[in-house]
Amino acid sequence: MKIDRVSFALVFFLTLVGFAVRISAPLSASFPLNDGGLFYKMILDLQGNHFILPDYTTYNNAALPFAYPPFAFYFYGLIASAGQVSVLKLMQFLPSIVSALTIPAFYFLAKEILVSKAQAALALLAFTFVPRAFDWLIMGGGVTRAFGLLFALLAMRQAYIFFSQQSQDTSLAMIGLGALVVYTHPEAVTHTVISAVFFYLWKDRSMKGLMWAIIAALGILLITTPWWLTILTRHGLDPFLAAMLAAKQNSYNALTGLLILFRFDFTEEPI
């Protein structure tokens, strides 16, 4: 992950400016922005259960299975417990910090894919300031979204390098980052898998590359076993099937989203 001085200065500067943009809204509020009540309660449930995954969350007394990927809940819960900090305050500000970290992560991905440093710099400039790149990440629900995008960008970069080089070191890094994505955010998993398939078709298309990809997928499955096996043991397939059914209900929106892609207004920037 080498970077020259000029590029480092640019990335560092845009990260600071991007952080200022992202933190401005939480600073002007007295509470986590918009959503995140379920995640807040799940963090408290985890703390109250001595950081052993509860069977259910007490949110609204609805007996919802505690089946969401738990990395962010452990992260926030441990920091709150160790530092005697309010979980609400962490949820108000930490998502913006993690969102700012996606800026250098995006640059490292862009630098691998794009032909020149100038193209990567322009891509980074757009990513830093387009609201669509961070608006959902700085909310209370950004507890998981921000980490999900951060790990997804890093995993995508590693997948691109993996299918370009097929070295053991890159496969191990891809397995580790892929596991973090699985442990953090289900939608980020979908984005990462689609990107990895695209990189395979673009850069590799060999049987050897396919076998390495299957091995990497099995490695990710193995590392994440403690979570998904616990959910399967306690609740069966129902939580995973419910998530899939919810995704199918949005299939029309997904098709519309593909059409919007070709209208070039997916950033929601009218100008």
VMD Tcl script that draws the C-alpha trace (Angstrom):
set ca {
  {0.00 0.00 0.00}
  {2.70 2.47 -1.07}
  {1.82 6.14 -1.51}
  {4.00 9.08 -2.56}
  {4.24 12.34 -0.60}
  {1.97 14.37 -2.87}
  {-0.73 11.72 -2.86}
  {-0.37 11.29 0.90}
  {-0.79 15.04 1.43}
  {-3.87 15.09 -0.80}
  {-5.50 12.08 0.89}
  {-4.67 13.43 4.35}
  {-6.08 16.88 3.50}
  {-9.29 15.52 1.95}
  {-9.75 13.15 4.89}
  {-9.59 16.07 7.33}
  {-11.93 18.20 5.22}
  {-14.24 15.23 4.67}
  {-14.30 14.60 8.41}
  {-15.23 18.24 9.03}
  {-18.11 17.90 6.56}
  {-19.29 14.64 8.11}
  {-19.07 15.76 11.75}
  {-20.84 19.10 11.22}
  {-24.37 17.69 11.38}
  {-23.81 15.55 14.52}
  {-22.14 18.53 16.21}
  {-25.21 20.67 15.56}
  {-27.48 18.09 17.18}
  {-27.90 16.90 20.75}
  {-28.75 13.30 19.86}
  {-27.78 10.66 17.25}
  {-29.22 11.66 13.90}
  {-32.38 10.12 12.42}
  {-32.31 6.38 13.25}
  {-30.48 3.74 15.27}
  {-32.84 2.99 18.17}
  {-32.74 -0.75 17.55}
  {-28.94 -0.75 17.43}
  {-28.76 1.31 20.62}
  {-30.91 -1.22 22.46}
  {-28.91 -4.14 21.05}
  {-25.67 -2.61 22.34}
  {-27.23 -2.23 25.79}
  {-28.54 -5.81 25.62}
  {-25.03 -7.04 24.79}
  {-23.52 -5.09 27.68}
  {-26.22 -6.35 30.04}
  {-25.51 -9.94 29.00}
  {-21.78 -9.59 29.75}
  {-20.95 -9.46 26.03}
  {-22.40 -12.89 25.34}
  {-24.82 -12.75 22.42}
  {-28.39 -12.64 23.83}
  {-31.07 -14.81 22.26}
  {-33.36 -11.82 21.71}
  {-33.20 -8.06 21.87}
  {-35.48 -6.22 24.29}
  {-36.21 -3.47 21.72}
  {-39.93 -2.58 22.04}
  {-40.38 -5.90 23.87}
  {-40.92 -7.44 20.43}
  {-38.78 -10.56 21.06}
  {-36.71 -9.95 17.91}
  {-33.90 -12.49 17.44}
  {-30.49 -11.01 18.20}
  {-29.36 -12.07 14.74}
  {-27.76 -8.94 13.28}
  {-23.99 -9.13 12.55}
  {-22.51 -8.11 15.91}
  {-19.09 -6.48 15.25}
  {-20.26 -2.88 15.66}
  {-22.26 -3.71 18.79}
  {-19.17 -5.22 20.43}
  {-17.05 -2.27 19.31}
  {-19.37 0.37 20.73}
  {-20.26 -1.62 23.81}
  {-16.65 -2.32 24.78}
  {-15.58 1.31 24.27}
  {-18.56 2.56 26.29}
  {-17.84 0.10 29.12}
  {-14.06 0.63 29.18}
  {-14.20 4.41 28.92}
  {-17.36 4.97 30.93}
  {-18.81 6.84 27.95}
  {-22.47 7.14 27.04}
  {-23.45 4.80 24.22}
  {-25.65 7.58 22.85}
  {-22.70 9.98 22.62}
  {-20.63 7.35 20.84}
  {-23.48 6.76 18.41}
  {-23.71 10.50 17.80}
  {-20.06 11.06 16.84}
  {-18.20 7.81 16.10}
  {-20.06 7.02 12.84}
  {-18.70 10.29 11.38}
  {-15.15 9.33 12.35}
  {-15.48 5.89 10.78}
  {-17.12 7.46 7.72}
  {-14.10 9.75 7.32}
  {-11.86 6.66 7.29}
  {-13.69 5.46 4.17}
  {-12.01 8.35 2.30}
  {-8.46 6.88 2.34}
  {-9.96 3.40 1.92}
  {-11.71 4.58 -1.24}
  {-8.50 6.17 -2.53}
  {-6.53 2.92 -2.17}
  {-9.25 1.11 -4.15}
  {-9.36 3.82 -6.82}
  {-5.56 3.87 -7.10}
  {-5.54 0.16 -7.94}
  {-8.31 0.31 -10.53}
  {-7.74 3.61 -12.31}
  {-4.99 4.28 -14.82}
  {-3.47 7.46 -13.41}
  {-3.02 9.22 -10.07}
  {-4.95 12.19 -11.45}
  {-8.01 9.99 -12.09}
  {-7.77 8.54 -8.57}
  {-7.49 12.05 -7.12}
  {-10.57 13.26 -9.01}
  {-12.52 10.18 -7.95}
  {-11.49 10.80 -4.34}
  {-12.56 14.45 -4.58}
  {-16.03 13.39 -5.69}
  {-16.31 10.67 -3.05}
  {-15.29 13.08 -0.29}
  {-18.02 15.61 -0.95}
  {-20.96 13.82 -2.59}
  {-23.56 13.51 0.22}
  {-24.67 10.08 -1.01}
  {-21.26 8.74 0.06}
  {-21.82 9.56 3.73}
  {-25.33 10.80 4.58}
  {-26.61 7.39 5.75}
  {-23.31 6.67 7.47}
  {-23.30 9.59 9.94}
  {-26.75 8.79 11.37}
  {-27.36 6.69 14.45}
  {-27.79 3.69 12.17}
  {-24.33 4.45 10.81}
  {-23.06 2.40 13.75}
  {-23.04 -0.56 11.36}
  {-23.25 1.18 7.97}
  {-20.01 3.13 8.36}
  {-18.00 0.07 9.35}
  {-19.73 -1.92 6.63}
  {-18.63 0.49 3.89}
  {-15.13 0.82 5.34}
  {-14.52 -2.93 5.43}
  {-16.25 -3.42 2.06}
  {-13.96 -0.89 0.33}
  {-10.87 -2.52 1.85}
  {-12.13 -6.00 0.91}
  {-12.93 -4.87 -2.65}
  {-9.41 -3.52 -3.05}
  {-7.98 -6.78 -1.78}
  {-10.21 -8.77 -4.15}
  {-9.00 -6.69 -7.09}
  {-5.36 -7.30 -6.15}
  {-6.12 -10.98 -5.50}
  {-7.54 -11.59 -8.97}
  {-4.70 -9.57 -10.49}
  {-1.86 -11.38 -8.66}
  {-3.27 -14.57 -7.05}
  {-0.70 -14.56 -4.25}
  {-1.20 -16.28 -0.89}
  {-0.68 -13.03 1.04}
  {-3.49 -11.27 -0.82}
  {-5.87 -14.21 -0.33}
  {-5.30 -14.22 3.44}
  {-5.94 -10.48 3.62}
  {-9.08 -10.87 1.52}
  {-10.36 -13.63 3.83}
  {-9.77 -11.48 6.92}
  {-11.42 -8.39 5.47}
  {-14.27 -10.43 4.00}
  {-14.96 -11.90 7.44}
  {-15.12 -8.39 8.92}
  {-17.68 -7.43 6.29}
  {-19.82 -10.47 7.16}
  {-19.54 -9.67 10.86}
  {-20.64 -6.07 10.29}
  {-23.31 -5.39 7.66}
  {-25.42 -7.74 5.48}
  {-25.90 -5.30 2.59}
  {-22.18 -4.59 2.48}
  {-21.67 -8.33 2.01}
  {-23.82 -8.22 -1.12}
  {-21.91 -5.26 -2.54}
  {-18.56 -6.91 -1.83}
  {-19.54 -10.23 -3.40}
  {-20.87 -8.52 -6.55}
  {-17.64 -6.50 -6.81}
  {-15.48 -9.60 -6.32}
  {-17.38 -11.46 -9.06}
  {-16.96 -8.47 -11.37}
  {-13.20 -8.30 -10.64}
  {-12.87 -12.03 -11.35}
  {-14.63 -11.68 -14.71}
  {-12.58 -8.60 -15.55}
  {-9.10 -9.53 -14.37}
  {-8.96 -13.31 -14.23}
  {-11.61 -15.70 -15.65}
  {-9.31 -18.70 -15.03}
  {-10.16 -21.99 -13.32}
  {-7.25 -21.42 -10.94}
  {-8.67 -18.05 -9.95}
  {-12.10 -19.60 -9.44}
  {-10.65 -22.29 -7.16}
  {-8.76 -19.66 -5.12}
  {-11.97 -17.66 -4.83}
  {-13.86 -20.71 -3.54}
  {-11.10 -21.36 -1.00}
  {-11.29 -17.73 0.12}
  {-15.08 -17.97 0.47}
  {-14.72 -21.13 2.58}
  {-12.14 -19.35 4.73}
  {-14.56 -16.46 5.33}
  {-17.32 -18.97 6.12}
  {-15.05 -20.71 8.63}
  {-13.98 -17.52 10.43}
  {-17.59 -16.34 10.74}
  {-18.84 -19.72 11.98}
  {-19.09 -18.64 15.67}
  {-21.74 -16.08 14.70}
  {-23.87 -17.74 12.02}
  {-23.77 -21.15 13.70}
  {-24.99 -19.57 16.94}
  {-27.89 -17.94 15.09}
  {-28.74 -21.19 13.29}
  {-28.65 -23.15 16.55}
  {-30.89 -20.69 18.38}
  {-33.31 -19.53 15.70}
  {-32.85 -21.79 12.69}
  {-32.97 -20.30 9.20}
  {-35.85 -17.92 9.97}
  {-33.77 -14.73 10.48}
  {-31.80 -15.33 7.27}
  {-34.94 -16.24 5.29}
  {-36.72 -13.14 6.59}
  {-33.83 -10.99 5.39}
  {-33.94 -12.65 1.97}
  {-37.70 -12.15 1.70}
  {-37.30 -8.49 2.59}
  {-34.73 -8.19 -0.18}
  {-37.13 -9.84 -2.67}
  {-39.82 -7.32 -1.74}
  {-37.41 -4.61 -2.86}
  {-36.64 -6.29 -6.21}
  {-38.70 -3.67 -8.06}
  {-36.68 -0.92 -6.36}
  {-33.49 -2.72 -7.35}
  {-34.59 -2.77 -11.00}
  {-35.48 0.92 -10.79}
  {-32.07 1.53 -9.27}
  {-30.39 -0.08 -12.29}
  {-32.36 2.18 -14.62}
  {-31.43 5.22 -12.52}
  {-27.79 4.22 -12.90}
  {-28.01 4.87 -16.63}
  {-29.67 8.24 -16.02}
  {-26.51 9.32 -14.11}
  {-28.41 10.87 -11.21}
  {-27.63 8.15 -8.67}
  {-25.59 10.61 -6.56}
  {-28.77 12.65 -6.01}
  {-26.88 15.76 -7.11}
  {-29.15 17.70 -9.50}
  {-26.26 19.76 -10.92}
}
mol new
graphics top color blue
foreach p $ca { graphics top sphere $p radius 0.5 }
foreach p [lrange $ca 0 end-1] q [lrange $ca 1 end] { graphics top cylinder $p $q radius 0.2 }
display resetview
